[in-house]
Amino acid sequence: MSSPEAAVVAAPPAAPRSGGGTVALLGSEIATLFRRWRTWAMLGALALIPILIAVAIRIAGGSSPGRGPAFLDQIAGNGLFVGVTALVVAIPLFLPLTIGVVAGDSIAGEASLGTLRYLLTAPAGRIRLLIVKYLVAAVFCVAATLTVVVVGTLIGWALFPIGPVTLLSGGQISVCEGLVRFLLIAGYVTVSLLGLSAIGLFLSTLTTVPVGAMAATAILAVAAQIVGALPQLEWAHPWLFTDRWLDFADLLRSPPVWDSFADNALVQLGYLVVFGALAVLRFTTEDVLS
């Protein structure tokens, strides 16, 4: 009769956790994200953007054509444009700042709290944990853009008349179709932020100080936009992850022009592949627990 010790030695190694473990980990991380007061504070700050725009236009009684951000002069005639105008205002700084906080904190925050070692011995697996953290950042991108658009639509509906949406090509579409177009624009902006999320995730693997990764991510977003505004560096513009952030106006044509959407998605995919690979290389070859 074999001894208990021999049985232990002969036992096969435990099988890795199935895909269900990944789903459970993803659900847990998303729940953790939305349990944080910081997350709701950032979403609340984003919600204030369309509210302030709508209230200002309501008090001022309108806006002069050609002045202010795109679509601002359309709000007084149709409140549906509050959401898309707020996106134009939020894209250069406010959305990148909030995305930088979430993505930059993804790994560095766990390391600073001492919970990263626990996550890796759960076992989560380093690559799987990176994927889950990136998906959580992507979920926040969706939540952030939808917050701006949905709050903008609601406040616009409350303060201004609502009617058929006049497209850039001159035609009009119904309110329902207009709402669908604005949701597509929110999807465009979400895709635009996925490259920045990958950069933030990579930077988060380089430090145990989350504030450093957050700040570096936001600064890179601003720096890329500055480079994109310099005609002397026009050769570099197509390679910037920020280059097509504001090209969603093509979705307000009849019929919609999808070229910008596809080109933007391709650029963001390139940044995701490059910085995702760098994050994997760093996370799997270096001591990120100390």
N, C-alpha and C positions, 0 to 999 in steps of 0.2 A: 504494500500500500504506500502510495507516495505521500510524502510529508506536505503539510500546508506550505512550507517554504518553497518546495519544488513546484507546487502548483502556481504559486505567485510568479516564480521565475519563468515558467512555461507559458504563462498567460500572454496572449497577443496584446500589443499596444492598443490603447484606446483609440477608436476611430475619431477622426476629427468631426467637429460639430457640423451638422448639415446646414443647408441653406436656410432652414428655419431659424437657426441661431443668428444668422446675419440679419434676417428680418426682425427678430426680437431686439437685436442690438440697435438696429436703425430706429425702431419704434421707441426704444428707451432713450436714445440720443435726441430724437425729435421732441419727445416729451420733456426732457431736461431743458432743451432750448427754450421751449415755450412756458416752462415753469419759472424762468428767470425774470425778475423785475426789469433787468437791463434790456431784455428783448422787447418787452412791452413798452418800455420807455422810448426805445428807438422807433418802434412802429407808431407810437403816439406822436413823436416828433415829426415823422414823415406825414402823418395824417394832418398835422397842423398846416402843412404847405398848401394844399388845396383850399383849406378853410380860410387861411389868411388871404389867399388870392381872391377867392369868391367874395369875402367880406369887403376887401379893398375896392373891388370893381363895383360892388353894390353901393357902397358909400359914395364913390367917385362918380358913379353914373355912367361908366363906360371907359374905353381906352381909345386913344388916337391910333388909326391904322399905321402900321410900320414901326410903332414904338413898343418897347418891351419884348418879352419872349414871344416865340411863335404861337399863334392862335389866341393870344391874349385879347385881341380886338374882336374875336368871335364870341366871347363869353356872354356879353350883355344880350346878344340876340339868341343865343342857344346855350343853356347851362351845361349841356353835355361836354362842351369843350373845356370845362374846368379841369377835369382829370388829366387830359392830354397836355394841357398847359402846365399843370403841376409837374408832370413827368419831365418836361423840358427844363423846368427850374431845378428839379431834384437830381437829374442825371449827372451834371458836372461835379458836384461835391457831396450832396447829402446821401444819395444812394451808395456811392463808393465808400463813404465813411462808415456807414452801417455795415456794409458787406465786409469791409476791412476788419471791423470789430469781431464779427462772427468767424470769418475765415482765419484771421490772425490768432484768435484764441483757441482754435480747434485742437491743436496738439500742445502748444506752449502752455495753454491754460491748465491742461491735465498734468503736464510736467511740473508746473509751479505748485499745484495743489497736492502733488504726490499720488494722484490717482491713475497716472499713465501706466505705472508698473502693474497695478491691479487689472487694468483693462487688457494688458498684454498677456497676463497669466490666467485670464478668465476661462478658456483662452479665446482671444479674439483674432489673433494673427495680425501681424503688422500691416500687411497690404490690405487685408479686409477692413481693418480699423481706419486706414486712410480713405478707403472708398466710402465707408459709412460717414466719416467726418465730412468728406466732400459733398455727399448727397444731402447732408444736413444743411450745409452752406447753400446748396442749390435750393432747398426747400425755403430757406429764409429769403433768397432772391425772389422766389415766387410770392411769398407773403408780403415782402416790401413793396414790390411793384403793384400788386393787387390792392394793397392798402391805399396807395396814392390814387389809383384809378377809381376804386369803389367809393372812397370817401369823397373824391372830387365829383363823381357822378351824383351822389346823394346830396351834397351841399349845393351843387349846381341846379339840381332838380328843385330844391327847396327855395332858392333865392332868385332864379331866373326862369324865363319861359323855356319850354322844351318843344322842339319840333324837328322836322326832317334835317338831316345833316348835309350841309353843302360841302362837296368834295373839292379838292384842289383842281380837279379837271373841269369844274364848273357844274357838274350834275348834282343831283340830290338823291339821298337814300333815306329810307324810313328810320324811325327812331330805333326799332329793333335791330336792323342791320347796322346802324351806327354804333350801337352798343357792342355788337359782335366785332366791328372794326377796332373799337377801342380796347377790347379784350385781346385782339391780335397784336395791337401795339404793346400792351402789357407783356405779352409773350415775347415780342421782339426785344424789349428792354431786359427781360429776364435772361434771354440768351446772351445779350450783350455783356451781362455781368458774370457769366460763367468763367470766362478767361481770367478775370480779376480774382474770382474765388480760388482758382487753381494757383495763382501767384501767391495769394494769402496763405493757402495751405502749405505751400513749399516754404515760405518764410517762417511759418509757425514751427516747422521742424528744425529750424536753425537755432532756436533760442528757447530758454525756459522762462523768459520774461515776456508774457503775452502783450504787454503795452508796446513793446518794441516792434513786434510783428504787426500789430494793428496799425501803428503809426507808419511803418514802412510801406504797408499795402496802400494806405490812403495817399501817402506822398507819391508813390509810383503812379497812381491813377491821375493825380494832378499834374505830375511831370510829363506824362504821356500826352495829356491834353495841351500842355504848353508847347511841346514839340510839334503837335499836330496843328498848332496855330501859326507856326513859323514857316513862311513860304521858302526860306532858304533851305529848309530840311524837307522839302516836298517829296524827295525820293524815299524818305523813311515813312511817310504817312500811311501807305497801304499795309505796312507791317505792324502798325500800332493797334493794340487791342481796343483803343478808344476811337479809332478812326471812323467807324460807322455807327457810333452810339446814337446819333440824332437823325439817322437816315430812315426812320420809320414813317416819314411823311408819305413815302411811296404806297403805303397801305391805305391812304386816303385818296386814292385815284380810282377811276372807273375805266377798265377793271383794275384791281390791285396789281401793282408791279412787285413781283416776288424776288427780283434779282438782288436787291439790297439785303433782303432777309437771308437769302442763300449765301451771299458773300460774307455777311456778318457772321453767320453760323460757322462758315469755314475758317474764318480768322480765329474765332473763339475756340474751335476744336483744335486748331494748331497750338494755341497757348495751353489748352488743357492737356494735350499729349506731351508737350515739352516740359511744362512745370509739374505735371503729374509724374512723369518719369523721374525728374529731379527729386521730387518729394519721396518717391519710392526708394531711389538710390540712397538718399540721405537717411531715411527712416530705417532701412534694412541693413545698412552697413556701419552706422555710427551709434555710439551710446547716447540715446536720447532720453535716458531715464534719470540722469544726474544733472 
